[in-house]
């Protein structure tokens, strides 16, 4: 090429990164990598081959983790954990810092290894993956140091099983390992089959940093190795990132085991461009959004929604930009897109587009691509129907699908028209409009005039079928600790003997307590009722609710959507008013509790007084459970906003029939949720009679719904209901596992008691409840011209 030609077309030349040292490192390890267990490399019986997707050449043999390898790793992690806690926060912090420093020292080797193993452009592994992974260890070295100050009353969970995908191999490892060990846990991590190399280099760094043996264990392998981890009885927590399908399976497998679980799953995130957006920036944003890592990104803005008035102009510019995207050798620093991770993934992408591309106008630039290796061109499919397969399915490749919208409301409807809820990107020069949209989009992260911003100081995670739990930031630390409380096995409350029920024929008054749905007392669909007996005999009848009643209650709760938008001040006033009205009728409640449960008047008084105080607490919290502004390294702010989860189903404890009910309803409504409550199984009449207080306290219809009936039947309908976002269970039936299993399909967030007691008087309120009543949304708002 002549100098004149270069000036004419302004094309960049190639700038290849040398992979010699990385290949040498592999060779020095005999091109074979073993599990890292108990501080040393442990031989395996079988191996699989890992290849470079850019040229399909063999890279190394990787050990396949068997059940006994996983057992060995877990045993080592258990042994190490006590000492890892005992060495204290400062010593742990120093170890994390040592890892960060060593990663920095080897950062170029990490970057090249990541690129040859995964196929992502070196520009990305060098400038995004590796620096962010290092940043995670720095941030969490600090989090370990401050644990005693910031997380008083919390303790580590124990041994954490961590299963990660292939799209950001080292970064996902850092996301998982850094917070876990910072908080005093030990880990057994499985990298993805396609991409284990950087985890192996990381293991060598752990040896160099003298990390105590057993604190970090890495078992490589296939999906089966992952399931040995997920199923392991002595693992206390599972953190998984990957497909929704496997996430659902893990939810189901871990149900009832008492393991805590966080799932970071797939997405189909909207990328919304308004007519007043800075179009050139929005187009560059798209390049970083859907063509980063060849679109193999869970939060990729894969659904482009463009304001109709600018759509044609926008698509013309976008196609022009796509023609200039370079696809090729990932080691070339001038390349925009590298290789797809594996032949299998490439054929999944190709098949999806081949079979469904006709659903819209499909554009692929005539990009030159290497003849060897697994490459796919950037693709844009416009004029899509919102319900089209490609608008709904996660493709996990460089395919952007698009449709248009006319009004902000239509944009919100389209954005939410997905089973996923991971991220969203909004482009407009009108910050008022952008901020108005933010709370209306059901997802965990929103980027305003920006995209794919990540940092260790900010939380990340989704809603709906994108999973639950947050990683990163202070919210991410909470996923690796639990409240330090003594719990004991739960005992069912006393059921009193049936006595003969005699209707008073002279003075007949039907005392049957109805259900409370949509702000009204309603008869149960079944037409049946159940008698409740106290120590002195028959007390009342309560309605026998069934699945139809649950569905009606969920529908009523859905209609009360404005409660989620009500101001903290309004919610506080209503909660204060509830407390005031309960106070006025406190003697009646004391008598009812005594006659129903048989406890002393003194204890019943204490229960009512605590209930009033608890309502005051949540009235106080309603306008004080603030979010945060995270300290991320951008010119801008990252807000962590506490949002209501939506419609929550909750099963009250058997004990403390009033206080248990209040302790659940209080935080749920203070946080803006609407709820369907199943009261104490043996003493439901106490909570049902609370409807009189609800009616006199201005609680909007549908915010609180109360359904009595057979717990087993009601739980099934609630857990399987796709419009219920979360379930809380504090009952005495052994239903925690059942709820977790039944809610696996819809991937609901659950909070269950695992058949353990709680001291409702002294430990029944506060932030633990409010955190379980909210989802954190991280909102990235860059500023400056
Ligand atoms: P998977 O969900 O299958 O894999 C993620 C991790 O889980 C890997 O380490 C995998 O092991 C492991 N795994 C697989 N099966 C099981 C199991 N039964 N129990 C426990 N662990 C298991 O994702 P894939 O890599 O197969 O990708 C498939 C699709 O998933 C992609 O096309 C994409 O749509 C989505 N995906 C989403 C990601 C996200 O970040 N949200 C990331 C990656 C993929 P192994 O690698 O050995 O199979």
Boltz pocket constraint, residues with backbone or C-beta under 6 A from the ligand:
constraints:
  - pocket:
      binder: B
      contacts: [[A, 163], [A, 164], [A, 165], [A, 166], [A, 167], [A, 190], [A, 191], [A, 192], [A, 193], [A, 194], [A, 221], [A, 222], [A, 223], [A, 224], [A, 225], [A, 226], [A, 227], [A, 228], [A, 230], [A, 241], [A, 242], [A, 243], [A, 244], [A, 246], [A, 247], [A, 249], [A, 250], [A, 264], [A, 265], [A, 266], [A, 267], [A, 297], [A, 298], [A, 394], [A, 395], [A, 396]]
      max_distance: 6.0
